[in-house]
Amino acid sequence: MLTGRGMLPIIMGAAKRDGNAHVRRSPAFGLAILGSVLAGALAATQSRINGELARELDDGYLAAAISFGSGLVVLLVVLPLWPPGRTGARRLLASVRSRQTPWWYLIAGVAGALVVLSQSLTTAVLGVALFTVALVCGQVVSGLIVDRLGIGRMAPAPVTSARLAGSILAFAAVAWTGFSGLRADIPLWTLVLPLIAGIGIGWQQAVIGQLRAVAGSAVSATLVHFAVGSCVLVVATVVHSNLVGWPATLPVEPYLYLGGCIGAIFIGLSSVVVRRTGVLLLGLGTIAGQLVASLGFDLLAPITGRGITYPILAGTALALLAVVLAAVPSKPIGRPVTPPSP
C-alpha cells in the first residue's frame, strides 16, 4: 500500500504538467504538498477525538458544537495578539462591503460544520478508517468539480480522463467498503453523511483560500470559517438538546477538547497551501494523510467492535489508488477551459 510519502513523487510529477497557472514545481511547492499531507493527518486525528467526545457525551451535536466552538475561542484569543490577523480582518470586511468579495464566501463555515458534525455522529459507529474512506470519495469528486469550474482567482483546470477515472474509482472504494463493512446494526446514513460532507470540503477549501488571499492572513480567513460554523452548530445543538435532553456531565479527559484547536490548524494550513497546489492537488495530499493516519488509528487503538477488516483494508487501498490515478497526467476531456474574468 502506498503511503503519503510514496505518493509525493506521483503528485508532484503530475503538478508539473497541471493546467493550473498557480501550480509550479519548486521547493515551496514541495513544502505545500507536505503541508497538505500533514493537514490530512490532522483531519484524521480530529475525527477520532470528536468521535470519542460524542461517545462520552452520548450527543454528537453537542460534541460538534464544543469542537467548533473551542476552535473559535482559540482564534479569538490569537487574533488580538497577531497584528497581520487584525489587519486581515479589516481588509476582508472592507472587501465584502465593497462587493469585491462575494458575501457567500463567508458561509464556507457551514461546510466545515457539516464535516465536524459528521465526525461526531458517525466516527464512533463506523471507525476512523471507514469514515475517512467515505469522506475521501466526496473530496476527490468535489476537487474535480471545483478545479474544473474555478473559483475567484483560481483558474479552472480541465477534466482529464485520469481525474475522471480516479473519481469513479473513489466511488467504487466507498461502495466496496461500505456495503462490505456495514452491518445490520449500522444505519446507511452514517456512511452517506460523511460522503456529503466530503463533497463540501473541496468548495470550502477553495473559498477559504480565496478569503486568505484577500485578507493576507490565514488567521483572519479561518476565524470567519469558525464563526459561521459555530453559529450553525450552536443552533442545531440547542434545538436537538431541547428535544432529547442535555447530558448530565461532561467528560474530564483534556484531550477530548482538542478537536477545535486541531481543526483550526487544519483549516489555516489548508488555506495557505491551496493557493499553490490548487484544490485537487491539495485534496490528494490531504487524502493521503487522512487515509494512512486513520488506518493507523484503527489498527493501533481500535474502537470496541469496530476494528480493521479486510474490506476496509481493500477499500482504503482502492481509495489511495484513486488518488494516485487522479494525479496522473492525461489528455483533457472536451473543450479547453477558459479562465474566469477578473
N, C-alpha and C positions, 0 to 999 in steps of 0.2 A: 504494500500500500504506500502510495506517495505521501510524504509529509509536507508541511508547509515549506520547509527548506528545499525539498526536492522539486517543488513546483515553481520556485522562483525563476530558474533559468527559462522555463517554458513561458511564464507570464511576461518576463522582461523581453524575451525574444519576440513575442507577439506584439508587445507595445512598440517595439522599434519600427514595426510596419503598420501600426494602427493609423486609421484615418484621422484621429483627433489631433488638431494642431497643438493642443496643450500637452500631449504625451511625447516625451523625449527620453532616450536612453542616456542617463547621466548618473553620477554618484548621488545627486539629490533625488533622482527618480528611484534609484535602488533603495534609498532610505525610506522613501514614501511607500514602496511595496512592503518593506519590513514593518513599517508602521501599520499598514493595513492588516498584516498577519497578526501583529500584537493586538490590534483592535478586535479581531475575531476571537482571540483567546480571552480577552476581557469580556466580550459579549457572552461567551460560554460560561465564564465564571459568574457573571451577573445572573444568568439563567438559573444556575444551581442554587445560588444564595436566595434569590427571590422565590424559587420553588420550595426551599426549606422553610423560609419565613411564612409562606402561605400555609404550609402543612402545620407548622407550630400554632398559627393563629386560627387555623381551620376557616380562613377567609381570604380568598385570592384577591378580592377587590381592595381590602384594607392593606394587604401586603404590597400591592402595586402602588397605592397612594403613598404609603410610607417610603417606599423605594424612590419614587419620583420626587416626592416632597423633600426627602433628605438631600437629594442631589441639588434641588433648588436652593436649599438653605446653604449648602457649601458654596454655591456660585454667588449667592447674595453676600456672603462673607468675603469672598475673594474679590469681587468687583470693586468695592471701595478702596481696596489696597493695591489695585492694579491699574495705574493711570491709562495704559492703552485700552483697557476694558471700558473705563468710563468714557473715554473719547469715542470709542467704537459704538457705544450705546447711543450717544448723542448723534453721531453720524448716521447710524441706522434709522433712528427715529426721524431725522430730517429727510432722509431718502424716502421713507414711506409717506411722510406728509406731502412731499413734493411729487409723489406718484412715480418717481423714478424706479422704486422697488415696489412690485405689486403687493397689496396687503395680504393676499392669500399665501405668500411666502411665510408669513408669520404663524400659520396654523400647521406647519410641519410637525409641531409637537404632538398633534393628535395621532400621527402615525407612530411616534415613539411611545405614546401612552398605550397604544394597542399592543405593541411589542412587549412592554413590561407587563401588561395585564395578561397576555397570553402566557408569558413565563410563569406568572403566579398561579394561573388557573390550571395549566396543563403539565408543567415540568415534573411535578411530584407524581403525576399519574403516568406520563409517558417515559420518564427518564430523560436525561440531557441529550443523549445521542439521537433518539427518535424525534424529540422536539426539534433538534437542530437540523436534521435531515428535511423535515417539513419546512422549516424557516428558510433553509438554503434554496429549496425549489423556488419559492417566491422571490428570493433575492436575485437568482440567475435570470428569471423571466423579466422582473422589473428593471434590472440593469440593462437588459437587451432593449426594452422599450424606451427607457429614458434616454439612453445613448442614441437611439435611432431618431428620436424627436428633438433632442437637445433642449436645454432649459437655460434661459437667460444668456449669459456669456459663453456657455458651453456649447460648442458647435456640435451638430448632430453627426453621428458616425453611422456608416452603412451596416445593414443587416447582412451578415455573411452566412454562407452555408454552415460553417463550423459553429458559429454562435447559435444559429437556429437548432442545429443538431444537439448542441450542449444543453439547450433549454428543454428539448424533448426528452433527452436522457435524464435530466434532473427530475422531470415529472415521473419518468419511469422508476427512478430511485425511490421517490416518495410512495408511489403506488405499491412497489415491491415491499418496501419496509413496512408501510402502513398496514396493508392487508395481511402480511405475514406476522407482524409484530403485535397487532391489536388483538386483544382477547375479548370475549363476550362481555366482560365487565368493564371494558374501556369504551366510552362513547366515541362515535366517529367525529363529533365536533371538536374533540380535543386535538385531533390531527388537522382539521380544517382551519381552526383558528390561527395557529402559527403559520400556516400556509398563506393565509390572507395577510397576516402581519408582515411576513417576508416580502410580499408584493409591495407593501407600503414603504419598505426600507429604502429601495432604490430611489424613489421620489424624494423621500426625506433627506437622504444623503446629498442628493443634488441640490436641493433647496437650501439646506444648511450651509453647503459650500458657497452658494451664492450670497447668503447673508454674511458669511465670514468675509467674503471678498469686498462687500460693501462697507462693512464695519471696520475691516482691517484688524479684527480681533476675534479669535476663536471663542474667548470667554463671553463676549457680547452675544454672538450668534447662538451659543449653547444655552445662555441664560434665557433667551426668548423661547427656545425649544422647551426648556424645562418649565417655564412659567405657564405656557399654554397647556402642556401635557398634565401638569399638576392640577390645574383648574378642572380639566376634564375628569381626571381620576377622583378628585375630591367629591365632585358632584355625583359621580357614579357610586362611590363608596357610601355616601350619605343616604342615597336612595336605597341601595341594596341593604345596608345595615339597619335602616329603619324598618325594612320589611322582614328580615330574618333575625335581627338582633346583633348587638355588638359583642365582641369577645370579652370575657370576664377579666383576663390578664394578658399581659404582653410578655413575649419571650425575654429572657435575661442575657442570652448569649450575644456579646457585642458584634460578632462578625455578621450576624443576620441583618444588621442595619448598614452594611457597607455597599449594598446594591446600588443605591443612588449615586454615591461617590464614584464607583466604578463606571456607572453609566455616563456620568458627566465627562470622565476621562475618555471614554469610548466615542462619544459624540464630538467632543472637542478635537480629538485626534483625527477622526474621520473628516471633519470639516477642513482640516489643514491639508490632508493628503489628497482629497478628491479633486482639487484644482490641478494637481499634477498628473494624477493617474486616470481621471475620468471615472464615471460611475461604474461601468462594467468591470474595469480592472481593480478598482477599489473593492468591489463585491467579490471578485475572485480571490484576492488576498485575504479578505475578511473571512470568506467561507472556508478557506484552507485552515486558518487559525481556529475557527469555530469547530469544525469537524474533528480535528485532531485533539483539541482540548476537551471537547465534550465526550469523545470516546475515552479519553484518559480518565475523566471524572467517573464515568460509569464502570470502568474497569477497576480503578483503584478504590473508589468509595461508592459502590452501587447503592441506589435506593432500594430498600427492602422489597423484594418481589419484582424488581424491575431491572435485573441485570442485563448484561450483553448477551444477545442471542446471535445465531448465525445469520438470520435475516437482517438484523441490524448491522452486523459487520458487512454483509453484502451490499446493503443499501448505502452505507457510508462510503464503501469503495466505489459504487456507481456514481454517487454524488461528487466525489473527488474526480472521477473520470470525466464527468460532465463539466466540471470547472476547467480541467486541462483541455478538453475538446473545444470549449468556448474560447479559449485563449489562442488556439492555433490559427495562424493567418490563412485566409482563404478568400475567394473572389466574392464581391458583393452580389446580393440578390436584388434584381430590379433596377430602378433608376438611381443614379447618383444623388446623394443628399445635398441640399443647398444650405449654407449657413443661415442662421436666423438673422433678421435685420437688426442692426444695433438700436 
